[in-house]
Amino acid sequence: MRGAYGLRGWVKIAPHTPQAEVLRSTRRWWLVGPGSARELQVSAVRQQGAGLVAKWDGCDSPEAAEALKGTSVAVARCDFPQLQGQEYYWVDLIGLQVIGRCDRRLGVVKGLRTSAAHDLLEIEPASPGPEILVPVVGDFIDGIDLDAGTIRVNWEPEWLA
């Protein structure tokens, strides 16, 4: 998430995901810069267009907000809200092994991305080749096992070749 300057100390935030549930639900954020991290007490946060605007203690002027431009904000994993049932945070999926229905190891999740239709797993392939993108929808995700470190999918890289 990137911060930008704002009016009266409000800071514009560009979250990694459009929903930004974690940022909206917790009031303890961290301002992260090169080699440093500082805890922030967020007093208010609200949706503004595709992003968020936030206000925290100690950022009371446009100049103070402008000084934060280009820095990042983060939330400690222990502050994430509890999820229900078959819900997962993206950060928990990164690094998991992706395995196809025929027990073929496709690769490792290196990231996720949002598209107009649905989210996509970005997979670093196990064998040389281009990045594999798997839609995060029920037809293609058979199961996620965080304890085993795996995501089972109904997907073959050749489908898009």
Summary of the structure (lengths in Angstrom):
residues: 161
radius of gyration: 18.7
end to end distance: 33.4
largest distance: 58.3
contacts: 416
relative contact order: 0.15
helix: 15%
strand: 43%
